Amino acid sequence: MFALLALIACSPEPASIKFDGEATVTVHTMDAVDVSKATVLDKDGKALEPQPAVSWSVTPDTVAKLDGAKVTPVAAGEASVEAKVGEVKASYKLVVAPPDKVEIAGYDATKAWPVGAAAPLTAAVKAGETALEGQTVTWSSSDAAIAEVDATGNVTGKAEGKATITATSGTLTAVVEVTIGGEAAVAAADGAAPAPQ
């Protein structure tokens, strides 16, 4: 019993908490994400063994909420994710920046698009002006008999007329109106002409 008490008395106390990751973590999803791994250190900067239990909190809950060892984004904004052991605390910033627009490029409104011609359109899913990687985009045509679009955004002119090509990612959409045959014209959903060549 004496040896056990002596061991407890000599156990180092938590002095700080270190996160594995950046001081600011940005997420572009509304899906739950893992909290950053936290390591509790003693006064000499050494990891405690065994590691004590860490309690977590997130504020404000209007931006993100804690769900066990995960954080679920609620709305765009900034939140503080805090880890606590006893009186020792540390936090990092969580920036929630979900996609807010889709932009289509690849259609030059100054050039005619002959029947039978094919050209690729591209779609960028963005959060602000940051293009996001790994986003799923689906393509559709309002009239495939005039302009047909495949799953990769490649458009083929089938007959003279106009058709609207739509790129969709989640709840976000962007459109271009293409004119097949004669002089091409375009209208972008955001009011800016797409640039793709």
N, C-alpha and C positions, 0 to 999 in steps of 0.2 A: 504493500500500500504506500509506504514511504517513497519507494522508487517511482511509482506512478505519479504521485503528487509532485515530485521533483521534476519529472519530465514535463508535466503540464506547466509548471512554474517557469521552466526554461524555454517553452515554446515561443518562437518569435511572433510578434504581433503584426497584423496587417498595417502597412504604412502607405501603400499606394496601389493604384490599379492601372494596368497597362492594357490598351486595346491592340489587337492585331488588325491593322487597317488604317485608313486615313482619318484625319481629324474631322473631315467632312465627307459624308457618304451620300452620293446622289443616286436615286433610283428613278427609273422611267417606267414603272409598272405600278398597278394598284393591287398586285398580288402580295401576299405576306412574304417577308424576307427575314432571314436569320439576323439576330443581333450580332454585332461584332464579338469575336471571342475576347473574353476578358481574363487577364492573369493577375492574381493578387500577389504583390511583392512585399518583402519585409523592408526594414529601413536601409538595408545594404543593397537593395535592388534585386534581391534573389527571390525566385518564385517560391511561395510557401508550399510545403508538402506535408499533408495533403492540402489541396486547394479548398478554402472555405466556400460555403455556399454564397452566391452572389444574388442580390435582389435587384430587379430592374424596374424602371419607370420611364414613361414617355410623356412629354408635355410640349405643346398643348395637344389634347386628345382630339381636337378638331382637324389636325393634320395627320396624325398617326396614332394608332392604339396598340397597346401591348397585348399579345396573345401567347402566353407561355414564354418560350424562348424566341418568339418571332414578333416582328413589328408589321402591322398591317396599315398601309397608307390609306388615308381617308379622303384627303384633298390636297391639291397643290399647295406648297408652302414649306416652311422650315420647322423642324421639331428638335428637341433635345432628348437624347437617349442616355439615361443615367444608370450607372452600375453602383451598387452600394454594399459595403461589408462593414457592419458596425457603424462607426462614425466616418469611415473612409469612403469618399465618393470620387467618381470621375464620370465625365460625359463626353459625347461626341455629337456633332450636328448631323441630322438627317434632312436632306433636301429632297422633297417629293416633286418631281417634274415629269408628269405623265405626258404622253404624246398629245399635241393639241391641233395638229393639222397634217394634211397630206398635200404634197405638191407634185404635179405631173410635169415631166419634161420630155422632149423628143419630137415635138410637132412644130414645124416651121410654117406659120400662117402665110408667109409670103410666097410659098412655092405650091404649085399645083400637085395634087395627089391623084395620079391617074388610076383608072380602074385596073386592077391586077397588081398594082404596086404594093409592096409591103414595107413597113418600117417599124422599129421598136420604140415603144414609149417606156419611160422609166418613172417610178414613183418613189418619192422620198417621204418617209414618215418622220416628223420633226417635233421636238419639244422646244418651243421658241424658234431659234435659228440653228439649233443643234440637230443634225441628222442622226437618227437612231439606227443602230445595227440590229439585225435579227428580227425585224418586224414583218408580220405576214400581210401581204397585199393580195387582194383578189380583183380581177378585172371583169368588166361586162360591157356589152354594147346595147344601146337602145334599139338597134336594128341591124342584126347580123347579116341581113340580105344586102345591106349597103356597105357596112364596115364591120368586119369580123375581127375579134380580139381573142388571143389565146391566153393561157394561164400565166405566161411570162410578160404580157403586155405588147406582144407583137401584133400590129394591126394590118390587115389586108383589105384593100379597097375591092369591093365585090360588084358594085353598081353605082351609077351616078345618083347623087343625093346627099343628104346630111344624116349624121348619126352622132349620138353622144356616147363617148367612152368614159366609163366611170372606174376609178380606182378606190377601193374600200379597204380600210384597216380598222377593225373594231367598229366603233360608231362614227369614225371619221371618213369623209369622202372628198374626192376632188374630181372634177369633170373637165373634159375638153370636147368641144363640138367640132367634128371634122367634116369637111365637104369633099366628097369624092367626085372627080371629074370637073373640068373647068377650073375656076380659080378657087384655091383653098381659103377657108376662113376658120377662125378659132375663137372660142370664148372660154375663159378659165373661170372656175367657180369663185376664185378669190379675187377676180378682177384683173389679174395680171396674166399676160400671154405666156404660155409655157415656152421654154427655150430649146428643147431637144432638137437635134438636127438629124 
